[in-house]
Amino acid sequence: MGITSLQGQGPVQVLALRLSPGADVRDALTEIAKREQISAGVVLGAVGSLATVRLRFANAETPTELTGKHEILTLSGTLSEVGVHLHMAVANELGDCKGGHLVEGCQVHTTLEVAVAVLIDLKFTRKLDVLTGYPELVVSSILDPSINLCLTHKS
């Protein structure tokens, strides 16, 4: 297996927040990452409800909007000042579940409570990966900027 990783040596800070009704989830988390100058963050967990859901499903070119109110079952991903990469699973009033890449337009219905781990001595950036065609995660050390890893897995 060709897995590379970089382990942070410093402390982890936890940022707990609540998004109010009407907030756009992706826009709000992007703004918080910039405002708080988060160099590397990971969503620990989230609970709440959405009035509007927009997800990009696997291998889809465009997002899909789901009708009706939805409960957030999980929200996961990475965030930093340079951007966010978030996935979410939701359930409608019948318990039917959908999940995918979180895009702009997911509007909070009543509340969204989120906990984010801020990795103090790491930095997340993105670099275009010619194999995937997407900007993929690059992890570097703030303590030693010469340590810079593109996380990859080769079979």
Contacts in CASP RR format, 6 or more apart in sequence:
PFRMAT RR
TARGET T0000
AUTHOR 0000-0000-0000
METHOD contacts of the structure
MODEL  1
MGITSLQGQGPVQVLALRLSPGADVRDALTEIAKREQISAGVVLGAVGSL
ATVRLRFANAETPTELTGKHEILTLSGTLSEVGVHLHMAVANELGDCKGG
HLVEGCQVHTTLEVAVAVLIDLKFTRKLDVLTGYPELVVSSILDPSINLC
LTHKS
1 153 0 8 1.000
1 154 0 8 1.000
1 155 0 8 1.000
2 152 0 8 1.000
2 153 0 8 1.000
2 154 0 8 1.000
3 151 0 8 1.000
3 152 0 8 1.000
3 153 0 8 1.000
4 149 0 8 1.000
4 150 0 8 1.000
4 151 0 8 1.000
4 152 0 8 1.000
5 139 0 8 1.000
5 149 0 8 1.000
5 151 0 8 1.000
6 122 0 8 1.000
6 139 0 8 1.000
6 140 0 8 1.000
6 141 0 8 1.000
6 147 0 8 1.000
6 149 0 8 1.000
8 119 0 8 1.000
8 121 0 8 1.000
8 122 0 8 1.000
8 141 0 8 1.000
9 121 0 8 1.000
9 143 0 8 1.000
10 120 0 8 1.000
10 121 0 8 1.000
11 120 0 8 1.000
12 117 0 8 1.000
12 118 0 8 1.000
12 119 0 8 1.000
12 120 0 8 1.000
13 117 0 8 1.000
13 118 0 8 1.000
13 120 0 8 1.000
14 44 0 8 1.000
14 115 0 8 1.000
14 116 0 8 1.000
14 117 0 8 1.000
14 118 0 8 1.000
15 32 0 8 1.000
15 36 0 8 1.000
15 38 0 8 1.000
15 115 0 8 1.000
15 116 0 8 1.000
15 118 0 8 1.000
16 113 0 8 1.000
16 114 0 8 1.000
16 115 0 8 1.000
16 116 0 8 1.000
17 32 0 8 1.000
17 113 0 8 1.000
17 114 0 8 1.000
17 116 0 8 1.000
18 111 0 8 1.000
18 112 0 8 1.000
18 113 0 8 1.000
18 114 0 8 1.000
19 25 0 8 1.000
19 28 0 8 1.000
19 108 0 8 1.000
19 111 0 8 1.000
19 112 0 8 1.000
19 114 0 8 1.000
20 108 0 8 1.000
20 111 0 8 1.000
21 51 0 8 1.000
21 108 0 8 1.000
21 109 0 8 1.000
21 110 0 8 1.000
21 111 0 8 1.000
22 51 0 8 1.000
22 107 0 8 1.000
22 108 0 8 1.000
22 109 0 8 1.000
23 107 0 8 1.000
23 108 0 8 1.000
23 112 0 8 1.000
24 104 0 8 1.000
24 105 0 8 1.000
24 106 0 8 1.000
24 107 0 8 1.000
24 108 0 8 1.000
25 50 0 8 1.000
25 75 0 8 1.000
25 86 0 8 1.000
25 88 0 8 1.000
25 102 0 8 1.000
25 105 0 8 1.000
25 106 0 8 1.000
25 107 0 8 1.000
25 108 0 8 1.000
25 112 0 8 1.000
26 84 0 8 1.000
26 86 0 8 1.000
26 102 0 8 1.000
26 103 0 8 1.000
26 104 0 8 1.000
26 105 0 8 1.000
26 106 0 8 1.000
27 104 0 8 1.000
27 105 0 8 1.000
29 79 0 8 1.000
29 84 0 8 1.000
29 86 0 8 1.000
29 114 0 8 1.000
30 79 0 8 1.000
30 83 0 8 1.000
30 84 0 8 1.000
32 38 0 8 1.000
32 79 0 8 1.000
32 116 0 8 1.000
33 41 0 8 1.000
33 79 0 8 1.000
33 80 0 8 1.000
33 81 0 8 1.000
33 83 0 8 1.000
33 84 0 8 1.000
34 81 0 8 1.000
36 118 0 8 1.000
37 81 0 8 1.000
38 79 0 8 1.000
38 80 0 8 1.000
38 81 0 8 1.000
38 116 0 8 1.000
38 118 0 8 1.000
39 80 0 8 1.000
39 81 0 8 1.000
39 119 0 8 1.000
39 122 0 8 1.000
39 123 0 8 1.000
39 124 0 8 1.000
39 142 0 8 1.000
40 78 0 8 1.000
40 80 0 8 1.000
40 118 0 8 1.000
40 119 0 8 1.000
40 122 0 8 1.000
40 123 0 8 1.000
40 124 0 8 1.000
40 139 0 8 1.000
41 78 0 8 1.000
41 79 0 8 1.000
41 80 0 8 1.000
41 116 0 8 1.000
41 117 0 8 1.000
41 118 0 8 1.000
41 119 0 8 1.000
41 124 0 8 1.000
42 77 0 8 1.000
42 78 0 8 1.000
42 79 0 8 1.000
42 116 0 8 1.000
42 117 0 8 1.000
42 119 0 8 1.000
43 75 0 8 1.000
43 76 0 8 1.000
43 77 0 8 1.000
43 78 0 8 1.000
43 79 0 8 1.000
43 86 0 8 1.000
43 114 0 8 1.000
43 115 0 8 1.000
43 116 0 8 1.000
44 115 0 8 1.000
44 116 0 8 1.000
44 117 0 8 1.000
45 74 0 8 1.000
45 75 0 8 1.000
45 76 0 8 1.000
45 114 0 8 1.000
45 115 0 8 1.000
46 72 0 8 1.000
46 74 0 8 1.000
46 75 0 8 1.000
46 112 0 8 1.000
46 113 0 8 1.000
46 114 0 8 1.000
46 115 0 8 1.000
47 72 0 8 1.000
47 112 0 8 1.000
47 113 0 8 1.000
48 71 0 8 1.000
48 72 0 8 1.000
48 108 0 8 1.000
48 109 0 8 1.000
48 110 0 8 1.000
48 111 0 8 1.000
48 112 0 8 1.000
48 113 0 8 1.000
49 69 0 8 1.000
49 70 0 8 1.000
49 71 0 8 1.000
49 72 0 8 1.000
49 108 0 8 1.000
49 109 0 8 1.000
49 110 0 8 1.000
49 111 0 8 1.000
49 112 0 8 1.000
50 69 0 8 1.000
50 70 0 8 1.000
50 71 0 8 1.000
50 72 0 8 1.000
50 90 0 8 1.000
50 106 0 8 1.000
50 107 0 8 1.000
50 108 0 8 1.000
50 109 0 8 1.000
50 112 0 8 1.000
51 68 0 8 1.000
51 69 0 8 1.000
51 107 0 8 1.000
51 108 0 8 1.000
51 109 0 8 1.000
52 65 0 8 1.000
52 105 0 8 1.000
52 106 0 8 1.000
52 107 0 8 1.000
53 65 0 8 1.000
53 66 0 8 1.000
53 68 0 8 1.000
53 70 0 8 1.000
53 90 0 8 1.000
53 98 0 8 1.000
53 106 0 8 1.000
54 63 0 8 1.000
54 64 0 8 1.000
54 65 0 8 1.000
54 66 0 8 1.000
54 102 0 8 1.000
54 103 0 8 1.000
54 104 0 8 1.000
54 105 0 8 1.000
54 106 0 8 1.000
55 63 0 8 1.000
55 64 0 8 1.000
55 66 0 8 1.000
55 88 0 8 1.000
55 90 0 8 1.000
55 98 0 8 1.000
55 99 0 8 1.000
55 100 0 8 1.000
55 101 0 8 1.000
55 102 0 8 1.000
55 103 0 8 1.000
55 106 0 8 1.000
56 62 0 8 1.000
56 63 0 8 1.000
56 64 0 8 1.000
56 100 0 8 1.000
56 101 0 8 1.000
56 103 0 8 1.000
57 64 0 8 1.000
57 98 0 8 1.000
57 99 0 8 1.000
57 100 0 8 1.000
57 101 0 8 1.000
58 100 0 8 1.000
63 103 0 8 1.000
66 90 0 8 1.000
66 92 0 8 1.000
66 98 0 8 1.000
68 92 0 8 1.000
68 93 0 8 1.000
69 92 0 8 1.000
69 93 0 8 1.000
69 109 0 8 1.000
70 90 0 8 1.000
70 91 0 8 1.000
70 92 0 8 1.000
70 109 0 8 1.000
71 90 0 8 1.000
71 91 0 8 1.000
72 88 0 8 1.000
72 89 0 8 1.000
72 90 0 8 1.000
72 112 0 8 1.000
73 89 0 8 1.000
73 90 0 8 1.000
73 91 0 8 1.000
73 97 0 8 1.000
74 88 0 8 1.000
74 89 0 8 1.000
75 86 0 8 1.000
75 87 0 8 1.000
75 88 0 8 1.000
75 102 0 8 1.000
75 114 0 8 1.000
76 86 0 8 1.000
76 87 0 8 1.000
76 88 0 8 1.000
77 84 0 8 1.000
77 85 0 8 1.000
77 86 0 8 1.000
77 87 0 8 1.000
78 84 0 8 1.000
78 85 0 8 1.000
78 124 0 8 1.000
78 137 0 8 1.000
79 85 0 8 1.000
79 86 0 8 1.000
79 116 0 8 1.000
79 124 0 8 1.000
80 123 0 8 1.000
80 124 0 8 1.000
80 125 0 8 1.000
82 124 0 8 1.000
82 125 0 8 1.000
82 126 0 8 1.000
83 126 0 8 1.000
85 137 0 8 1.000
86 101 0 8 1.000
86 102 0 8 1.000
87 99 0 8 1.000
87 100 0 8 1.000
87 101 0 8 1.000
87 102 0 8 1.000
88 99 0 8 1.000
88 100 0 8 1.000
88 102 0 8 1.000
88 106 0 8 1.000
89 97 0 8 1.000
89 98 0 8 1.000
89 99 0 8 1.000
89 100 0 8 1.000
90 97 0 8 1.000
90 98 0 8 1.000
90 99 0 8 1.000
91 97 0 8 1.000
120 142 0 8 1.000
121 141 0 8 1.000
121 142 0 8 1.000
121 143 0 8 1.000
122 139 0 8 1.000
122 140 0 8 1.000
122 141 0 8 1.000
122 142 0 8 1.000
123 139 0 8 1.000
123 140 0 8 1.000
123 141 0 8 1.000
123 142 0 8 1.000
124 137 0 8 1.000
124 138 0 8 1.000
124 139 0 8 1.000
125 137 0 8 1.000
125 138 0 8 1.000
125 140 0 8 1.000
126 135 0 8 1.000
126 136 0 8 1.000
126 137 0 8 1.000
126 138 0 8 1.000
127 135 0 8 1.000
127 136 0 8 1.000
127 138 0 8 1.000
127 150 0 8 1.000
128 134 0 8 1.000
128 135 0 8 1.000
128 136 0 8 1.000
129 135 0 8 1.000
129 136 0 8 1.000
129 150 0 8 1.000
136 150 0 8 1.000
136 151 0 8 1.000
137 150 0 8 1.000
137 151 0 8 1.000
138 148 0 8 1.000
138 149 0 8 1.000
138 150 0 8 1.000
138 151 0 8 1.000
139 148 0 8 1.000
139 149 0 8 1.000
139 151 0 8 1.000
140 147 0 8 1.000
140 148 0 8 1.000
140 149 0 8 1.000
141 147 0 8 1.000
141 148 0 8 1.000
END
